[in-house]
């Protein structure tokens, strides 16, 4: 199988990650923060190292402000539901994932309103349009770092400057940029960053995180055991324990910590450059196929994602044939982001998304392009 669905989850993972997880499970996997014996303390120390590794990769100075979650969806819900209050207004964009749209829709019941700033046909969002949408009641800006549909990279630094100028927190969905693009919460003036562990960070499924700046007051999403203040019925709000109620998935988080360290050694810049070169190679091949339509920006303006359709063929059929006839894994459909497809012109059809990772090769990209050619020419 040629795996080109890294936008959904990365594959393969660094081998050392599996070794770290196995070592924890086989030799010392106690419940961190719940007991004082050696196994529990060793697990707690390993989770702390993981938190520190991930924080360092994302430019987070204080690792305690990093809450571990099970995915970006949980992180975004924690940020949106824990921060917004009745009467608040949110500015977001037409390139977001349903993990932003659906919580915001639900929050309308609590008196929270929002404005969706539309992008252009390539998925770009203009920073001045974000500023223009701000009102006196705007209390949060929410934007993806890069589109999960087209890979379009958003102007986070410009939007961060706008957020700072208007004293409005900025929440970034880092699902497609954490680990794949250089990302620094301080430089980009990000108040909250939601991200997955299993995509660009090359960690296990079921891991993610939420960074919360010190000035942000956040209410917990879950209430329960934290290993602290056990006599009190009130939920502690200390970071990070008060926001990680219940037993955490320590082996997976330890694996994530290894993967974050692996990426720091390789370098995010090197990974970003390589993935962009792979997608440039694929895009160049598609240009020679008059029956293929490509959506979104050129390679230098996006992550390792290409969105395309073969004319007069449903995207689901293309996806199925790539899998069945050529052993190539991609994703067809609407990618949990209908508004993004409406923005780039694929609302009626959906599209095929091919997404690369750091372990893909130029040979695999060449074979994928050849497969698209054969499917498009032989119908």
C-alpha positions in Angstrom: 0.0 0.0 0.0 1.2 3.5 -0.9 -0.2 5.6 1.9 -1.1 9.2 0.8 -3.7 10.0 3.4 -1.5 11.8 6.0 -4.1 14.6 6.3 -6.3 12.1 8.1 -3.5 10.5 10.2 0.2 10.0 9.6 1.7 6.6 8.6 4.1 5.1 9.3 5.2 6.2 12.7 8.8 6.5 14.0 9.8 3.0 15.2 11.2 4.4 18.4 7.7 5.6 19.3 6.5 2.0 19.4 9.5 1.0 21.4 8.8 3.7 24.0 5.1 2.8 24.3 5.9 -0.9 24.6 8.5 -0.3 27.3 6.0 1.7 29.3 3.2 -1.0 29.0 5.6 -3.9 29.8 7.7 -2.5 32.5 6.3 0.5 34.5 2.8 1.5 33.5 1.3 2.9 36.7 -1.4 5.5 37.0 0.4 8.9 36.9 -0.5 11.3 39.7 -2.6 8.8 41.5 -0.1 7.0 43.7 3.2 7.4 45.3 4.9 4.1 44.3 7.7 3.9 41.9 5.7 2.7 38.9 3.2 5.6 39.2 6.0 8.2 39.6 8.0 6.8 36.7 5.0 7.0 34.5 4.3 10.6 35.7 7.9 11.6 34.9 7.7 10.1 31.4 4.5 12.0 30.7 6.1 15.2 31.9 9.0 14.7 29.5 6.5 14.2 26.7 4.7 17.4 27.7 8.0 19.2 27.7 9.0 17.8 24.3 5.7 18.8 22.6 5.8 22.2 24.3 9.3 22.8 23.0 8.4 22.0 19.5 5.5 24.5 19.5 7.3 27.4 21.2 5.5 27.0 24.5 7.6 28.4 27.3 5.6 26.8 30.2 4.8 23.1 29.6 2.2 23.2 32.4 0.0 25.3 30.1 -0.2 22.4 27.7 -3.3 20.2 28.3 -3.2 16.7 26.8 -6.4 15.6 25.1 -7.5 12.7 22.9 -7.7 14.8 19.6 -8.1 18.3 18.1 -11.8 18.0 18.3 -11.7 17.7 22.0 -9.2 20.5 22.3 -11.3 22.9 20.2 -14.5 22.0 22.2 -12.5 22.6 25.4 -11.4 26.0 24.1 -14.7 27.2 22.7 -17.0 25.9 25.4 -14.7 26.7 28.2 -13.9 30.3 27.1 -17.0 31.8 25.4 -19.9 33.2 27.3 -23.3 34.7 26.5 -23.1 37.8 24.4 -19.7 37.0 23.0 -19.1 37.2 19.2 -16.6 35.1 17.3 -14.9 35.7 14.0 -13.9 32.6 12.0 -13.5 31.6 8.4 -15.0 29.6 5.6 -12.0 27.2 5.6 -12.6 25.7 9.0 -13.3 22.1 10.0 -16.6 21.0 11.5 -14.8 20.8 14.8 -15.1 24.6 14.8 -18.4 25.0 13.0 -20.4 22.5 15.0 -19.4 23.8 18.5 -20.1 27.3 17.4 -23.5 26.3 16.1 -24.3 24.7 19.4 -23.0 27.7 21.3 -25.7 29.8 19.6 -28.1 28.3 22.1 -26.0 30.0 24.8 -26.1 33.4 23.1 -22.8 33.2 21.4 -22.8 34.6 17.8 -20.2 34.2 15.0 -19.2 35.7 11.7 -17.7 33.5 8.9 -15.2 35.4 6.8 -15.1 33.9 3.3 -11.9 32.9 1.6 -11.1 33.1 -2.1 -11.2 30.3 -4.6 -7.8 29.0 -3.5 -8.8 29.0 0.1 -6.8 32.1 1.1 -8.1 34.2 4.0 -7.3 37.9 3.9 -6.1 39.2 7.3 -7.8 42.7 6.6 -11.1 40.8 6.1 -10.7 39.3 9.6 -10.2 42.7 11.1 -13.1 44.2 9.3 -15.4 41.5 10.8 -14.5 42.5 14.4 -17.2 44.1 16.4 -17.4 45.6 19.9 -18.6 42.2 21.2 -15.9 40.1 19.5 -14.1 38.1 22.1 -12.4 35.4 20.0 -10.8 34.9 16.6 -10.7 31.3 15.4 -8.7 30.2 12.4 -7.1 27.1 11.0 -3.3 27.3 10.6 -3.7 25.4 7.2 -6.8 24.1 5.5 -7.4 20.4 5.8 -9.1 20.5 2.4 -6.7 22.4 0.2 -3.6 22.8 2.4 -3.8 26.6 2.1 -1.5 28.2 4.7 -3.2 31.0 6.6 -1.5 34.3 7.5 -1.2 33.5 11.2 1.4 36.2 12.0 -0.8 38.9 10.5 -3.9 37.7 12.2 -2.0 37.5 15.5 -1.0 41.1 15.1 -4.6 42.0 14.6 -5.7 40.0 17.6 -3.1 41.7 19.8 -4.0 45.2 18.5 -7.7 44.6 19.4 -6.9 42.8 22.6 -8.8 39.7 21.4 -7.6 36.2 22.0 -6.6 34.1 18.9 -7.5 30.4 18.8 -5.7 28.4 16.1 -6.7 25.0 14.8 -3.3 23.4 14.3 -4.6 20.1 12.9 -2.8 20.4 9.6 0.2 22.5 10.6 1.6 21.2 14.0 4.7 19.3 13.1 4.3 20.1 9.4 5.0 23.8 9.5 7.1 25.9 11.8 4.7 27.0 14.6 5.5 29.2 17.6 2.7 30.4 19.8 4.7 33.4 21.1 5.8 34.6 17.7 2.3 34.3 16.2 0.6 35.7 19.3 -1.6 32.6 19.7 -3.6 32.6 22.9 -4.9 29.0 22.4 -3.6 26.3 20.1 -5.5 23.1 19.5 -3.6 20.3 17.8 -3.6 16.5 17.2 -0.8 14.2 18.2 -1.4 11.7 15.4 -0.9 13.8 12.3 2.1 16.0 11.7 3.5 15.2 15.1 3.7 11.5 14.1 2.3 10.3 17.4 -0.4 7.6 18.1 -4.1 7.9 17.4 -6.1 9.2 20.3 -3.6 11.9 21.3 -3.8 15.7 21.1 -3.4 18.9 23.0 -4.5 22.4 23.9 -2.2 25.2 24.7 -3.7 28.0 26.8 -1.9 31.2 27.4 -1.6 32.4 31.1 -4.0 35.3 30.6 -6.8 33.1 29.4 -9.4 32.0 31.9 -10.8 28.6 30.9 -13.5 26.5 32.5 -13.0 22.7 32.4 -14.9 20.6 29.9 -14.8 17.5 32.1 -15.3 17.2 35.8 -13.9 14.3 37.9 -10.7 12.9 39.3 -7.5 14.8 39.0 -5.3 13.3 41.7 -5.4 16.7 43.5 -7.7 18.2 46.1 -9.6 14.9 46.5 -11.6 16.1 49.6 -13.2 18.9 47.5 -16.3 18.5 45.3 -15.3 21.5 43.3 -13.2 20.9 40.1 -9.7 22.2 40.5 -8.6 24.6 37.8 -4.9 24.3 38.1 -3.0 23.5 34.9 -2.7 20.9 33.6 -4.3 18.4 36.0 -7.6 20.3 36.4 -8.3 20.0 32.7 -7.2 16.3 32.3 -9.9 14.7 34.5 -9.7 10.9 34.6 -6.9 8.6 33.8 -4.8 9.8 30.8 -3.5 7.5 28.1 0.0 7.5 29.4 1.6 5.0 27.0 0.2 6.9 24.0 1.3 10.3 25.4 4.8 8.9 26.1 4.9 7.7 22.4 3.8 11.2 21.3 6.7 12.7 23.4 9.1 10.5 21.5 7.7 11.5 18.1 7.9 15.2 19.1 11.5 14.7 20.0 12.1 12.9 16.7 10.7 15.9 14.8 12.7 18.4 16.7 15.9 16.5 15.7 14.9 16.3 12.1 13.6 19.8 12.0 10.2 21.1 11.1 11.6 23.3 8.4 13.2 20.2 6.7 10.0 18.3 6.9 8.0 21.2 5.6 10.3 21.6 2.6 10.4 17.9 1.8 6.6 17.5 1.9 6.1 20.6 -0.2 8.6 19.3 -2.8 6.7 16.0 -3.0 3.4 17.8 -3.5 5.0 20.1 -6.1 6.1 17.0 -8.0 2.5 15.6 -8.0 1.0 18.9 -9.0 3.4 19.3 -11.9 2.4 15.8 -13.1 -1.3 16.7 -12.9 -0.8 19.8 -15.0 -0.2 17.6 -18.0 -3.5 15.9 -17.7 -6.3 17.9 -19.3 -9.0 15.7 -17.7 -7.9 16.6 -14.2 -8.9 19.8 -12.3 -6.8 20.8 -9.3 -8.1 23.1 -6.6 -6.3 25.4 -4.1 -3.0 27.3 -4.3 0.4 26.3 -5.7 2.7 24.2 -3.7 4.6 27.1 -2.2 1.4 28.4 -0.6 0.2 25.1 1.0 1.1 22.1 3.1 1.6 18.6 1.6 -2.0 18.4 0.3 -3.4 18.4 -3.2 -7.2 18.5 -3.9 -8.3 17.3 -7.4 -11.0 15.7 -9.5 -11.0 13.7 -12.7 -13.6 15.2 -15.0 -16.9 13.4 -15.3 -15.9 10.9 -12.6 -17.1 10.9 -9.0 -14.4 11.5 -6.4 -15.5 8.4 -4.4 -15.0 6.2 -7.6 -11.5 7.7 -8.1 -10.6 7.0 -4.5 -11.9 3.4 -4.6 -10.1 2.7 -7.9 -6.8 4.1 -6.6 -7.2 1.8 -3.6 -8.5 -1.3 -5.4 -6.4 -1.3 -8.6 -3.2 0.5 -7.5 -2.9 0.0 -3.8 -2.9 3.8 -3.1 -4.7 5.3 -0.1 -6.2 8.8 -0.5 -9.5 10.3 0.7 -12.5 11.4 -1.4 -15.5 13.4 -0.3 -16.0 16.6 1.7 -13.4 16.1 4.4 -15.6 17.3 7.3 -15.5 20.8 5.9 -18.5 21.6 3.6 -17.9 25.4 3.8 -14.3 24.9 2.5 -15.6 22.9 -0.5 -18.2 25.6 -1.1 -15.4 28.2 -1.0 -13.1 26.5 -3.6 -15.9 25.3 -5.9 -16.4 21.6 -5.1 -19.7 21.9 -3.1 -21.6 19.8 -5.6 -18.9 17.1 -6.3 -16.5 16.8 -3.4 -13.0 16.0 -4.4 -10.0 13.7 -4.0 -7.4 14.7 -1.4 -3.9 13.4 -1.6 -1.8 14.2 1.4 1.9 13.4 1.9 4.0 12.8 5.0 7.8 12.8 5.7 8.1 9.1 5.0 6.7 9.2 1.5 9.1 9.0 -1.5 9.3 10.6 -4.9 8.8 7.1 -6.4 5.5 6.8 -4.6 4.4 10.2 -5.9 5.4 9.2 -9.4 3.3 6.0 -9.1 0.3 7.9 -7.8 0.5 10.3 -10.7 0.7 7.4 -13.2 -2.3 5.8 -11.5 -4.4 9.0 -11.9 -3.3 9.2 -15.5 -4.4 5.6 -16.2 -7.8 6.0 -14.4 -8.5 9.2 -16.3 -7.5 7.9 -19.7 -9.1 4.5 -19.5 -12.8 4.9 -18.6 
